């Protein structure tokens, strides 16, 4: 009897741990999905800034002006 109770308790604990792992995985997937949308919005805002374009070349003074 005691062995059966122990086996049942271990099975319940195993099931609870498996459910917790599934729950954590689903939470991570949902978080990544939300974060992906934020990344797209961030990129869109960045692209709308119309930042100056670096045209290449070596000009330290021009580079400083470009940064400002």
mmCIF file of the N, C-alpha and C atoms, coordinates in Angstrom:
data_MODEL
# 
_entry.id   MODEL 
# 
loop_
_atom_site.group_PDB 
_atom_site.id 
_atom_site.type_symbol 
_atom_site.label_atom_id 
_atom_site.label_alt_id 
_atom_site.label_comp_id 
_atom_site.label_asym_id 
_atom_site.label_entity_id 
_atom_site.label_seq_id 
_atom_site.pdbx_PDB_ins_code 
_atom_site.Cartn_x 
_atom_site.Cartn_y 
_atom_site.Cartn_z 
_atom_site.occupancy 
_atom_site.B_iso_or_equiv 
_atom_site.pdbx_formal_charge 
_atom_site.auth_seq_id 
_atom_site.auth_comp_id 
_atom_site.auth_asym_id 
_atom_site.auth_atom_id 
_atom_site.pdbx_PDB_model_num 
ATOM 1   N N  . UNK A 1 1  ? 0.815  -1.201 0.000   1.00 0.00 ? 1  UNK A N  1 
ATOM 2   C CA . UNK A 1 1  ? 0.000  0.000  0.000   1.00 0.00 ? 1  UNK A CA 1 
ATOM 3   C C  . UNK A 1 1  ? 0.858  1.265  0.000   1.00 0.00 ? 1  UNK A C  1 
ATOM 4   N N  . UNK A 1 2  ? 1.858  1.309  0.865   1.00 0.00 ? 2  UNK A N  1 
ATOM 5   C CA . UNK A 1 2  ? 2.705  2.493  0.978   1.00 0.00 ? 2  UNK A CA 1 
ATOM 6   C C  . UNK A 1 2  ? 3.459  2.734  -0.327  1.00 0.00 ? 2  UNK A C  1 
ATOM 7   N N  . UNK A 1 3  ? 3.879  1.641  -0.965  1.00 0.00 ? 3  UNK A N  1 
ATOM 8   C CA . UNK A 1 3  ? 4.594  1.792  -2.229  1.00 0.00 ? 3  UNK A CA 1 
ATOM 9   C C  . UNK A 1 3  ? 3.678  2.362  -3.307  1.00 0.00 ? 3  UNK A C  1 
ATOM 10  N N  . UNK A 1 4  ? 2.424  1.921  -3.308  1.00 0.00 ? 4  UNK A N  1 
ATOM 11  C CA . UNK A 1 4  ? 1.461  2.422  -4.299  1.00 0.00 ? 4  UNK A CA 1 
ATOM 12  C C  . UNK A 1 4  ? 1.181  3.906  -4.062  1.00 0.00 ? 4  UNK A C  1 
ATOM 13  N N  . UNK A 1 5  ? 1.051  4.302  -2.808  1.00 0.00 ? 5  UNK A N  1 
ATOM 14  C CA . UNK A 1 5  ? 0.813  5.708  -2.481  1.00 0.00 ? 5  UNK A CA 1 
ATOM 15  C C  . UNK A 1 5  ? 2.006  6.557  -2.910  1.00 0.00 ? 5  UNK A C  1 
ATOM 16  N N  . UNK A 1 6  ? 3.208  6.032  -2.691  1.00 0.00 ? 6  UNK A N  1 
ATOM 17  C CA . UNK A 1 6  ? 4.414  6.747  -3.096  1.00 0.00 ? 6  UNK A CA 1 
ATOM 18  C C  . UNK A 1 6  ? 4.477  6.876  -4.617  1.00 0.00 ? 6  UNK A C  1 
ATOM 19  N N  . UNK A 1 7  ? 4.142  5.796  -5.323  1.00 0.00 ? 7  UNK A N  1 
ATOM 20  C CA . UNK A 1 7  ? 4.139  5.828  -6.789  1.00 0.00 ? 7  UNK A CA 1 
ATOM 21  C C  . UNK A 1 7  ? 3.105  6.827  -7.302  1.00 0.00 ? 7  UNK A C  1 
ATOM 22  N N  . UNK A 1 8  ? 1.928  6.850  -6.681  1.00 0.00 ? 8  UNK A N  1 
ATOM 23  C CA . UNK A 1 8  ? 0.886  7.809  -7.083  1.00 0.00 ? 8  UNK A CA 1 
ATOM 24  C C  . UNK A 1 8  ? 1.338  9.246  -6.836  1.00 0.00 ? 8  UNK A C  1 
ATOM 25  N N  . UNK A 1 9  ? 1.971  9.477  -5.694  1.00 0.00 ? 9  UNK A N  1 
ATOM 26  C CA . UNK A 1 9  ? 2.449  10.824 -5.374  1.00 0.00 ? 9  UNK A CA 1 
ATOM 27  C C  . UNK A 1 9  ? 3.523  11.263 -6.367  1.00 0.00 ? 9  UNK A C  1 
ATOM 28  N N  . UNK A 1 10 ? 4.409  10.345 -6.728  1.00 0.00 ? 10 UNK A N  1 
ATOM 29  C CA . UNK A 1 10 ? 5.458  10.679 -7.691  1.00 0.00 ? 10 UNK A CA 1 
ATOM 30  C C  . UNK A 1 10 ? 4.857  10.963 -9.067  1.00 0.00 ? 10 UNK A C  1 
ATOM 31  N N  . UNK A 1 11 ? 3.834  10.206 -9.437  1.00 0.00 ? 11 UNK A N  1 
ATOM 32  C CA . UNK A 1 11 ? 3.176  10.436 -10.728 1.00 0.00 ? 11 UNK A CA 1 
ATOM 33  C C  . UNK A 1 11 ? 2.487  11.798 -10.748 1.00 0.00 ? 11 UNK A C  1 
ATOM 34  N N  . UNK A 1 12 ? 1.814  12.154 -9.652  1.00 0.00 ? 12 UNK A N  1 
ATOM 35  C CA . UNK A 1 12 ? 1.168  13.466 -9.559  1.00 0.00 ? 12 UNK A CA 1 
ATOM 36  C C  . UNK A 1 12 ? 2.206  14.586 -9.647  1.00 0.00 ? 12 UNK A C  1 
ATOM 37  N N  . UNK A 1 13 ? 3.329  14.397 -8.969  1.00 0.00 ? 13 UNK A N  1 
ATOM 38  C CA . UNK A 1 13 ? 4.381  15.403 -9.001  1.00 0.00 ? 13 UNK A CA 1 
ATOM 39  C C  . UNK A 1 13 ? 4.963  15.527 -10.410 1.00 0.00 ? 13 UNK A C  1 
ATOM 40  N N  . UNK A 1 14 ? 5.145  14.407 -11.083 1.00 0.00 ? 14 UNK A N  1 
ATOM 41  C CA . UNK A 1 14 ? 5.652  14.415 -12.451 1.00 0.00 ? 14 UNK A CA 1 
ATOM 42  C C  . UNK A 1 14 ? 4.692  15.156 -13.377 1.00 0.00 ? 14 UNK A C  1 
ATOM 43  N N  . UNK A 1 15 ? 3.397  14.894 -13.229 1.00 0.00 ? 15 UNK A N  1 
ATOM 44  C CA . UNK A 1 15 ? 2.395  15.580 -14.055 1.00 0.00 ? 15 UNK A CA 1 
ATOM 45  C C  . UNK A 1 15 ? 2.389  17.082 -13.790 1.00 0.00 ? 15 UNK A C  1 
ATOM 46  N N  . UNK A 1 16 ? 2.502  17.462 -12.528 1.00 0.00 ? 16 UNK A N  1 
ATOM 47  C CA . UNK A 1 16 ? 2.513  18.886 -12.185 1.00 0.00 ? 16 UNK A CA 1 
ATOM 48  C C  . UNK A 1 16 ? 3.741  19.575 -12.778 1.00 0.00 ? 16 UNK A C  1 
ATOM 49  N N  . UNK A 1 17 ? 4.888  18.904 -12.729 1.00 0.00 ? 17 UNK A N  1 
ATOM 50  C CA . UNK A 1 17 ? 6.107  19.487 -13.288 1.00 0.00 ? 17 UNK A CA 1 
ATOM 51  C C  . UNK A 1 17 ? 6.005  19.610 -14.804 1.00 0.00 ? 17 UNK A C  1 
ATOM 52  N N  . UNK A 1 18 ? 5.401  18.621 -15.443 1.00 0.00 ? 18 UNK A N  1 
ATOM 53  C CA . UNK A 1 18 ? 5.233  18.676 -16.899 1.00 0.00 ? 18 UNK A CA 1 
ATOM 54  C C  . UNK A 1 18 ? 4.289  19.809 -17.283 1.00 0.00 ? 18 UNK A C  1 
ATOM 55  N N  . UNK A 1 19 ? 3.210  19.969 -16.538 1.00 0.00 ? 19 UNK A N  1 
ATOM 56  C CA . UNK A 1 19 ? 2.268  21.063 -16.818 1.00 0.00 ? 19 UNK A CA 1 
ATOM 57  C C  . UNK A 1 19 ? 2.939  22.418 -16.630 1.00 0.00 ? 19 UNK A C  1 
ATOM 58  N N  . UNK A 1 20 ? 3.768  22.537 -15.610 1.00 0.00 ? 20 UNK A N  1 
ATOM 59  C CA . UNK A 1 20 ? 4.486  23.794 -15.365 1.00 0.00 ? 20 UNK A CA 1 
ATOM 60  C C  . UNK A 1 20 ? 5.445  24.096 -16.513 1.00 0.00 ? 20 UNK A C  1 
ATOM 61  N N  . UNK A 1 21 ? 6.126  23.076 -17.011 1.00 0.00 ? 21 UNK A N  1 
ATOM 62  C CA . UNK A 1 21 ? 7.052  23.270 -18.131 1.00 0.00 ? 21 UNK A CA 1 
ATOM 63  C C  . UNK A 1 21 ? 6.300  23.714 -19.380 1.00 0.00 ? 21 UNK A C  1 
ATOM 64  N N  . UNK A 1 22 ? 5.156  23.106 -19.640 1.00 0.00 ? 22 UNK A N  1 
ATOM 65  C CA . UNK A 1 22 ? 4.346  23.496 -20.800 1.00 0.00 ? 22 UNK A CA 1 
ATOM 66  C C  . UNK A 1 22 ? 3.864  24.931 -20.638 1.00 0.00 ? 22 UNK A C  1 
ATOM 67  N N  . UNK A 1 23 ? 3.424  25.276 -19.444 1.00 0.00 ? 23 UNK A N  1 
ATOM 68  C CA . UNK A 1 23 ? 2.946  26.629 -19.183 1.00 0.00 ? 23 UNK A CA 1 
ATOM 69  C C  . UNK A 1 23 ? 4.053  27.657 -19.407 1.00 0.00 ? 23 UNK A C  1 
ATOM 70  N N  . UNK A 1 24 ? 5.266  27.363 -18.908 1.00 0.00 ? 24 UNK A N  1 
ATOM 71  C CA . UNK A 1 24 ? 6.389  28.285 -19.106 1.00 0.00 ? 24 UNK A CA 1 
ATOM 72  C C  . UNK A 1 24 ? 6.744  28.425 -20.579 1.00 0.00 ? 24 UNK A C  1 
ATOM 73  N N  . UNK A 1 25 ? 6.692  27.318 -21.300 1.00 0.00 ? 25 UNK A N  1 
ATOM 74  C CA . UNK A 1 25 ? 7.000  27.365 -22.734 1.00 0.00 ? 25 UNK A CA 1 
ATOM 75  C C  . UNK A 1 25 ? 5.978  28.216 -23.469 1.00 0.00 ? 25 UNK A C  1 
ATOM 76  N N  . UNK A 1 26 ? 4.706  28.037 -23.160 1.00 0.00 ? 26 UNK A N  1 
ATOM 77  C CA . UNK A 1 26 ? 3.660  28.839 -23.801 1.00 0.00 ? 26 UNK A CA 1 
ATOM 78  C C  . UNK A 1 26 ? 3.815  30.317 -23.469 1.00 0.00 ? 26 UNK A C  1 
ATOM 79  N N  . UNK A 1 27 ? 4.186  30.616 -22.229 1.00 0.00 ? 27 UNK A N  1 
ATOM 80  C CA . UNK A 1 27 ? 4.415  32.013 -21.845 1.00 0.00 ? 27 UNK A CA 1 
ATOM 81  C C  . UNK A 1 27 ? 5.559  32.619 -22.655 1.00 0.00 ? 27 UNK A C  1 
ATOM 82  N N  . UNK A 1 28 ? 6.638  31.848 -22.837 1.00 0.00 ? 28 UNK A N  1 
ATOM 83  C CA . UNK A 1 28 ? 7.776  32.349 -23.624 1.00 0.00 ? 28 UNK A CA 1 
ATOM 84  C C  . UNK A 1 28 ? 7.389  32.583 -25.075 1.00 0.00 ? 28 UNK A C  1 
ATOM 85  N N  . UNK A 1 29 ? 6.618  31.659 -25.641 1.00 0.00 ? 29 UNK A N  1 
ATOM 86  C CA . UNK A 1 29 ? 6.191  31.809 -27.035 1.00 0.00 ? 29 UNK A CA 1 
ATOM 87  C C  . UNK A 1 29 ? 5.334  33.059 -27.188 1.00 0.00 ? 29 UNK A C  1 
ATOM 88  N N  . UNK A 1 30 ? 4.402  33.267 -26.261 1.00 0.00 ? 30 UNK A N  1 
ATOM 89  C CA . UNK A 1 30 ? 3.543  34.455 -26.319 1.00 0.00 ? 30 UNK A CA 1 
ATOM 90  C C  . UNK A 1 30 ? 4.365  35.725 -26.155 1.00 0.00 ? 30 UNK A C  1 
ATOM 91  N N  . UNK A 1 31 ? 5.338  35.701 -25.260 1.00 0.00 ? 31 UNK A N  1 
ATOM 92  C CA . UNK A 1 31 ? 6.188  36.876 -25.043 1.00 0.00 ? 31 UNK A CA 1 
ATOM 93  C C  . UNK A 1 31 ? 6.998  37.187 -26.297 1.00 0.00 ? 31 UNK A C  1 
ATOM 94  N N  . UNK A 1 32 ? 7.535  36.171 -26.944 1.00 0.00 ? 32 UNK A N  1 
ATOM 95  C CA . UNK A 1 32 ? 8.295  36.386 -28.178 1.00 0.00 ? 32 UNK A CA 1 
ATOM 96  C C  . UNK A 1 32 ? 7.403  36.950 -29.276 1.00 0.00 ? 32 UNK A C  1 
ATOM 97  N N  . UNK A 1 33 ? 6.158  36.491 -29.338 1.00 0.00 ? 33 UNK A N  1 
ATOM 98  C CA . UNK A 1 33 ? 5.232  37.004 -30.354 1.00 0.00 ? 33 UNK A CA 1 
ATOM 99  C C  . UNK A 1 33 ? 4.951  38.487 -30.113 1.00 0.00 ? 33 UNK A C  1 
ATOM 100 N N  . UNK A 1 34 ? 4.757  38.858 -28.841 1.00 0.00 ? 34 UNK A N  1 
ATOM 101 C CA . UNK A 1 34 ? 4.523  40.272 -28.527 1.00 0.00 ? 34 UNK A CA 1 
ATOM 102 C C  . UNK A 1 34 ? 5.760  41.100 -28.841 1.00 0.00 ? 34 UNK A C  1 
ATOM 103 N N  . UNK A 1 35 ? 6.921  40.576 -28.498 1.00 0.00 ? 35 UNK A N  1 
ATOM 104 C CA . UNK A 1 35 ? 8.164  41.305 -28.712 1.00 0.00 ? 35 UNK A CA 1 
ATOM 105 C C  . UNK A 1 35 ? 8.423  41.511 -30.200 1.00 0.00 ? 35 UNK A C  1 
ATOM 106 N N  . UNK A 1 36 ? 8.063  40.552 -31.028 1.00 0.00 ? 36 UNK A N  1 
ATOM 107 C CA . UNK A 1 36 ? 8.252  40.692 -32.468 1.00 0.00 ? 36 UNK A CA 1 
ATOM 108 C C  . UNK A 1 36 ? 7.490  41.879 -33.009 1.00 0.00 ? 36 UNK A C  1 
ATOM 109 N N  . UNK A 1 37 ? 6.279  42.098 -32.534 1.00 0.00 ? 37 UNK A N  1 
ATOM 110 C CA . UNK A 1 37 ? 5.499  43.253 -32.955 1.00 0.00 ? 37 UNK A CA 1 
ATOM 111 C C  . UNK A 1 37 ? 6.154  44.555 -32.543 1.00 0.00 ? 37 UNK A C  1 
ATOM 112 N N  . UNK A 1 38 ? 6.733  44.576 -31.348 1.00 0.00 ? 38 UNK A N  1 
ATOM 113 C CA . UNK A 1 38 ? 7.419  45.777 -30.876 1.00 0.00 ? 38 UNK A CA 1 
ATOM 114 C C  . UNK A 1 38 ? 8.638  46.074 -31.742 1.00 0.00 ? 38 UNK A C  1 
ATOM 115 N N  . UNK A 1 39 ? 9.357  45.016 -32.133 1.00 0.00 ? 39 UNK A N  1 
ATOM 116 C CA . UNK A 1 39 ? 10.538 45.215 -32.977 1.00 0.00 ? 39 UNK A CA 1 
ATOM 117 C C  . UNK A 1 39 ? 10.148 45.837 -34.308 1.00 0.00 ? 39 UNK A C  1 
ATOM 118 N N  . UNK A 1 40 ? 9.046  45.377 -34.888 1.00 0.00 ? 40 UNK A N  1 
ATOM 119 C CA . UNK A 1 40 ? 8.596  45.937 -36.163 1.00 0.00 ? 40 UNK A CA 1 
ATOM 120 C C  . UNK A 1 40 ? 8.238  47.412 -36.012 1.00 0.00 ? 40 UNK A C  1 
ATOM 121 N N  . UNK A 1 41 ? 7.580  47.764 -34.914 1.00 0.00 ? 41 UNK A N  1 
ATOM 122 C CA . UNK A 1 41 ? 7.229  49.165 -34.687 1.00 0.00 ? 41 UNK A CA 1 
ATOM 123 C C  . UNK A 1 41 ? 8.479  50.016 -34.491 1.00 0.00 ? 41 UNK A C  1 
ATOM 124 N N  . UNK A 1 42 ? 9.461  49.472 -33.767 1.00 0.00 ? 42 UNK A N  1 
ATOM 125 C CA . UNK A 1 42 ? 10.711 50.194 -33.568 1.00 0.00 ? 42 UNK A CA 1 
ATOM 126 C C  . UNK A 1 42 ? 11.410 50.452 -34.889 1.00 0.00 ? 42 UNK A C  1 
ATOM 127 N N  . UNK A 1 43 ? 11.442 49.451 -35.752 1.00 0.00 ? 43 UNK A N  1 
ATOM 128 C CA . UNK A 1 43 ? 12.072 49.609 -37.063 1.00 0.00 ? 43 UNK A CA 1 
ATOM 129 C C  . UNK A 1 43 ? 11.323 50.651 -37.884 1.00 0.00 ? 43 UNK A C  1 
ATOM 130 N N  . UNK A 1 44 ? 10.005 50.621 -37.834 1.00 0.00 ? 44 UNK A N  1 
ATOM 131 C CA . UNK A 1 44 ? 9.211  51.593 -38.597 1.00 0.00 ? 44 UNK A CA 1 
ATOM 132 C C  . UNK A 1 44 ? 9.491  53.017 -38.110 1.00 0.00 ? 44 UNK A C  1 
ATOM 133 N N  . UNK A 1 45 ? 9.555  53.216 -36.795 1.00 0.00 ? 45 UNK A N  1 
ATOM 134 C CA . UNK A 1 45 ? 9.860  54.548 -36.258 1.00 0.00 ? 45 UNK A CA 1 
ATOM 135 C C  . UNK A 1 45 ? 11.254 54.992 -36.676 1.00 0.00 ? 45 UNK A C  1 
ATOM 136 N N  . UNK A 1 46 ? 12.208 54.067 -36.652 1.00 0.00 ? 46 UNK A N  1 
ATOM 137 C CA . UNK A 1 46 ? 13.572 54.398 -37.063 1.00 0.00 ? 46 UNK A CA 1 
ATOM 138 C C  . UNK A 1 46 ? 13.608 54.803 -38.531 1.00 0.00 ? 46 UNK A C  1 
ATOM 139 N N  . UNK A 1 47 ? 12.918 54.068 -39.382 1.00 0.00 ? 47 UNK A N  1 
ATOM 140 C CA . UNK A 1 47 ? 12.926 54.368 -40.809 1.00 0.00 ? 47 UNK A CA 1 
ATOM 141 C C  . UNK A 1 47 ? 12.245 55.707 -41.097 1.00 0.00 ? 47 UNK A C  1 
ATOM 142 N N  . UNK A 1 48 ? 11.279 56.096 -40.284 1.00 0.00 ? 48 UNK A N  1 
ATOM 143 C CA . UNK A 1 48 ? 10.583 57.369 -40.477 1.00 0.00 ? 48 UNK A CA 1 
ATOM 144 C C  . UNK A 1 48 ? 11.425 58.568 -40.057 1.00 0.00 ? 48 UNK A C  1 
ATOM 145 N N  . UNK A 1 49 ? 12.542 58.343 -39.364 1.00 0.00 ? 49 UNK A N  1 
ATOM 146 C CA . UNK A 1 49 ? 13.404 59.443 -38.928 1.00 0.00 ? 49 UNK A CA 1 
ATOM 147 C C  . UNK A 1 49 ? 14.094 60.147 -40.080 1.00 0.00 ? 49 UNK A C  1 
ATOM 148 N N  . UNK A 1 50 ? 14.244 59.487 -41.198 1.00 0.00 ? 50 UNK A N  1 
ATOM 149 C CA . UNK A 1 50 ? 14.933 60.049 -42.372 1.00 0.00 ? 50 UNK A CA 1 
ATOM 150 C C  . UNK A 1 50 ? 16.342 60.511 -41.984 1.00 0.00 ? 50 UNK A C  1 
ATOM 151 N N  . UNK A 1 51 ? 17.089 59.611 -41.384 1.00 0.00 ? 51 UNK A N  1 
ATOM 152 C CA . UNK A 1 51 ? 18.462 59.916 -40.973 1.00 0.00 ? 51 UNK A CA 1 
ATOM 153 C C  . UNK A 1 51 ? 19.327 60.226 -42.186 1.00 0.00 ? 51 UNK A C  1 
ATOM 154 N N  . UNK A 1 52 ? 20.368 61.068 -42.005 1.00 0.00 ? 52 UNK A N  1 
ATOM 155 C CA . UNK A 1 52 ? 21.270 61.353 -43.128 1.00 0.00 ? 52 UNK A CA 1 
ATOM 156 C C  . UNK A 1 52 ? 21.980 60.074 -43.564 1.00 0.00 ? 52 UNK A C  1 
ATOM 157 N N  . UNK A 1 53 ? 22.326 59.998 -44.831 1.00 0.00 ? 53 UNK A N  1 
ATOM 158 C CA . UNK A 1 53 ? 22.948 58.803 -45.394 1.00 0.00 ? 53 UNK A CA 1 
ATOM 159 C C  . UNK A 1 53 ? 24.445 59.031 -45.521 1.00 0.00 ? 53 UNK A C  1 
ATOM 160 N N  . UNK A 1 54 ? 25.223 58.082 -45.042 1.00 0.00 ? 54 UNK A N  1 
ATOM 161 C CA . UNK A 1 54 ? 26.677 58.146 -45.154 1.00 0.00 ? 54 UNK A CA 1 
ATOM 162 C C  . UNK A 1 54 ? 27.058 57.758 -46.573 1.00 0.00 ? 54 UNK A C  1 
ATOM 163 N N  . UNK A 1 55 ? 27.796 58.631 -47.231 1.00 0.00 ? 55 UNK A N  1 
ATOM 164 C CA . UNK A 1 55 ? 28.143 58.405 -48.632 1.00 0.00 ? 55 UNK A CA 1 
ATOM 165 C C  . UNK A 1 55 ? 29.562 57.879 -48.799 1.00 0.00 ? 55 UNK A C  1 
ATOM 166 N N  . UNK A 1 56 ? 30.257 57.595 -47.716 1.00 0.00 ? 56 UNK A N  1 
ATOM 167 C CA . UNK A 1 56 ? 31.600 57.032 -47.797 1.00 0.00 ? 56 UNK A CA 1 
ATOM 168 C C  . UNK A 1 56 ? 32.666 58.099 -47.853 1.00 0.00 ? 56 UNK A C  1 
ATOM 169 N N  . UNK A 1 57 ? 33.912 57.655 -47.946 1.00 0.00 ? 57 UNK A N  1 
ATOM 170 C CA . UNK A 1 57 ? 35.022 58.596 -48.040 1.00 0.00 ? 57 UNK A CA 1 
ATOM 171 C C  . UNK A 1 57 ? 35.659 58.847 -46.691 1.00 0.00 ? 57 UNK A C  1 
ATOM 172 N N  . UNK A 1 58 ? 36.766 59.604 -46.710 1.00 0.00 ? 58 UNK A N  1 
ATOM 173 C CA . UNK A 1 58 ? 37.504 59.915 -45.497 1.00 0.00 ? 58 UNK A CA 1 
ATOM 174 C C  . UNK A 1 58 ? 37.485 61.418 -45.293 1.00 0.00 ? 58 UNK A C  1 
ATOM 175 N N  . UNK A 1 59 ? 36.734 61.859 -44.304 1.00 0.00 ? 59 UNK A N  1 
ATOM 176 C CA . UNK A 1 59 ? 36.637 63.283 -44.005 1.00 0.00 ? 59 UNK A CA 1 
ATOM 177 C C  . UNK A 1 59 ? 36.251 63.415 -42.530 1.00 0.00 ? 59 UNK A C  1 
ATOM 178 N N  . UNK A 1 60 ? 37.243 63.471 -41.619 1.00 0.00 ? 60 UNK A N  1 
ATOM 179 C CA . UNK A 1 60 ? 36.936 63.528 -40.191 1.00 0.00 ? 60 UNK A CA 1 
ATOM 180 C C  . UNK A 1 60 ? 36.032 64.697 -39.816 1.00 0.00 ? 60 UNK A C  1 
ATOM 181 N N  . UNK A 1 61 ? 36.261 65.871 -40.406 1.00 0.00 ? 61 UNK A N  1 
ATOM 182 C CA . UNK A 1 61 ? 35.410 67.024 -40.082 1.00 0.00 ? 61 UNK A CA 1 
ATOM 183 C C  . UNK A 1 61 ? 33.995 66.798 -40.600 1.00 0.00 ? 61 UNK A C  1 
ATOM 184 N N  . UNK A 1 62 ? 33.894 66.284 -41.803 1.00 0.00 ? 62 UNK A N  1 
ATOM 185 C CA . UNK A 1 62 ? 32.580 65.986 -42.365 1.00 0.00 ? 62 UNK A CA 1 
ATOM 186 C C  . UNK A 1 62 ? 31.858 64.912 -41.563 1.00 0.00 ? 62 UNK A C  1 
ATOM 187 N N  . UNK A 1 63 ? 32.620 63.950 -41.046 1.00 0.00 ? 63 UNK A N  1 
ATOM 188 C CA . UNK A 1 63 ? 32.014 62.896 -40.230 1.00 0.00 ? 63 UNK A CA 1 
ATOM 189 C C  . UNK A 1 63 ? 31.430 63.489 -38.956 1.00 0.00 ? 63 UNK A C  1 
ATOM 190 N N  . UNK A 1 64 ? 32.159 64.415 -38.345 1.00 0.00 ? 64 UNK A N  1 
ATOM 191 C CA . UNK A 1 64 ? 31.657 65.053 -37.130 1.00 0.00 ? 64 UNK A CA 1 
ATOM 192 C C  . UNK A 1 64 ? 30.379 65.826 -37.421 1.00 0.00 ? 64 UNK A C  1 
ATOM 193 N N  . UNK A 1 65 ? 30.338 66.540 -38.537 1.00 0.00 ? 65 UNK A N  1 
ATOM 194 C CA . UNK A 1 65 ? 29.132 67.278 -38.917 1.00 0.00 ? 65 UNK A CA 1 
ATOM 195 C C  . UNK A 1 65 ? 27.988 66.317 -39.210 1.00 0.00 ? 65 UNK A C  1 
ATOM 196 N N  . UNK A 1 66 ? 28.303 65.191 -39.837 1.00 0.00 ? 66 UNK A N  1 
ATOM 197 C CA . UNK A 1 66 ? 27.271 64.206 -40.166 1.00 0.00 ? 66 UNK A CA 1 
ATOM 198 C C  . UNK A 1 66 ? 26.648 63.649 -38.897 1.00 0.00 ? 66 UNK A C  1 
ATOM 199 N N  . UNK A 1 67 ? 27.490 63.427 -37.862 1.00 0.00 ? 67 UNK A N  1 
ATOM 200 C CA . UNK A 1 67 ? 26.996 62.898 -36.593 1.00 0.00 ? 67 UNK A CA 1 
ATOM 201 C C  . UNK A 1 67 ? 26.095 63.914 -35.909 1.00 0.00 ? 67 UNK A C  1 
ATOM 202 N N  . UNK A 1 68 ? 26.477 65.196 -35.964 1.00 0.00 ? 68 UNK A N  1 
ATOM 203 C CA . UNK A 1 68 ? 25.695 66.239 -35.300 1.00 0.00 ? 68 UNK A CA 1 
ATOM 204 C C  . UNK A 1 68 ? 24.423 66.459 -36.056 1.00 0.00 ? 68 UNK A C  1 
# 
